[in-house]
Amino acid sequence: METYRLQAHPACPPQSITGVRASVVSFDQDWLTLRWRVDGSGNLMLPPFAGKTRRDELWSTTCFELFLRTEGEETYTEFNFSPSDAWAAYDFTARRQRMRPRALSRPPVCTMRPGRTFALFDVAVPASALPAIPAALGLTAVLEETGGNKSFWAMDHGAADSGKRPDFHDPSCLAARLAATGAS
């Protein structure tokens, strides 16, 4: 299991959240399983249950995201996962260019475990839904707390760090690598 410590964007600091870690729990021929741990989650806002449905703009409240860019390619895929059980997937031809919905043969499986001191969010993504692997990997989170405060967490904010707004589409946010199944 590979675990990454996410960083809050300095322009959007959290209120009570003290840290976020994201992990690639497992990856095999059927599923990519991911986990986010949110420390200091007592004021974390969770959207109401929506069921396993595709929905746009999940990032407007608490959601967890996966970005994958096949090695050697400019195209990339974005997945959004909500504690409400809703999800979204998009393909881009280049940074924020020509976004289109990505077809999935089956929906991801999302599981939220809220708590006063920490919360866990797990998602299993069908391997058939992923772009070609190996790929650059970015794990991010938008976390809304009581009162509407939103913090934006990524492995690295890179050039977006010096800007006034977070941008998970910045290539520096894809700071890890997802190897093919069975690869070391």
Buried (B, 14 or more C-beta within 10 A) or exposed (E): EBEBEBBBBEBBEBBBBEBBBBBBBBBEEEBBBBBBBBBBBBBBBBBEEBEEEBBEEBBEBBBBBBBBBBEEEEBBBBBBBBBBBBBBBBBBEEEEEEEEEBEBEEBBBBEBEBEEEBBBBBBBBBBEBBBEBBBBBBBBBBBBBEEEBBBBBBBBBBEBBEEEEBBBBBBBBBBBEBBEEEEE
